[in-house]
Amino acid sequence: MSTRRLLVASFAFLPLALSAQGAPPSPRADSTRTASRLDSEGQTAAARQIFQKLIDGAPDAAARASSQRAMAMSYAFDGDCANTVRYEEMVIAYWVTREQAEPQNAFYQQGEMANEAARVCIDVGDLATAERYYLRGRDLGMKEPEPKTHPKSLWDYRTEHALARLAARRGDAKAAARHVAAARSALDADPTMAAQQERFFPYLTGYVAFYTGNLAQAEDDLKEAIAMRGNERDPFMHALLGMTYEKLGEGAQAREFYQKAYDLATAHNPPAAFTRPFARKKLATP
């Protein structure tokens, strides 16, 4: 265990760039930033024209995959699960080609891309596709050979976390509770993994409480989640708390959290892809 290098992922997703961080600015990076900004502003068609040019003009396979991943997120800003999946599959295909050269990272990234697609799909309500890709992500990630950089406990936790949310969205409170308990067990079984993943547990219980009608618990748990270090800038958690206040009939507080969610949704990832347009619509309603 002591020799294992834990690169424990969070539900706050990895940067889109596949190249090394700290590289000097480049025309491709500038174009990516421009297209990402257009997505956040709701100009997704214009953004995708830029991303397509980046894909077509990519200097190598890694750069092409990076732009394909950005294209997947552009479709996510439109709530388009099918096209998000289509482009994430292209990125998975790239990481398949890297299995011999960097097996630990390649299998992890395949699982991460499948989970990224699943997150977009659950947020827009395509629960069947979300479940299929969450389970696929687990299966791909678990193929990572020894010495593993991402433990089985991480994939167990992430899968139970996802299955609990899916059960809650389907209105199955008993199944959701079973998966919440299994997620808790996965955390308790691996303190090293839990040190980085614990902050997502009250988000899970708040999510389940919201979708199974326990609004008082949802409020308490989501407030706890947002207060935890690392979650304070998560736009989706703020949006979900806003949704809770809206259902509680507390319109002013709901609007306050929708505004916070909108302001925080500046990244080019699944939480922002759902939250930015969702909060924009909520704030446009008198």
Sequence and secondary structure as in RCSB ss.txt:
>XXXX:A:sequence
MSTRRLLVASFAFLPLALSAQGAPPSPRADSTRTASRLDSEGQTAAARQIFQKLIDGAPDAAARASSQRAMAMSY
AFDGDCANTVRYEEMVIAYWVTREQAEPQNAFYQQGEMANEAARVCIDVGDLATAERYYLRGRDLGMKEPEPKTH
PKSLWDYRTEHALARLAARRGDAKAAARHVAAARSALDADPTMAAQQERFFPYLTGYVAFYTGNLAQAEDDLKEA
IAMRGNERDPFMHALLGMTYEKLGEGAQAREFYQKAYDLATAHNPPAAFTRPFARKKLATP
>XXXX:A:secstr
 TT       SS   S  S TT    HHHHHHHHHHHHHHTT HHHHHHHHHHHHHT SSHHHHHHHHHHHHHHH
HTTT HHHHHHHHHHHHHHHHTTTTTSHHHHHHHHHHHHHHHHHHHHHTT HHHHHHHHHHHHHHHTT  SS SS
 HHHHHHHHHHHHHHHHHHTT HHHHHHHHHHHHHHHHH HHHHHHHGGGHHHHHHHHHHHTT HHHHHHHHHHH
HHSTTTTT HHHHHHHHHHHHHTT HHHHHHHHHHHHHH  SSSHHHHHHHHHHHHHHH  
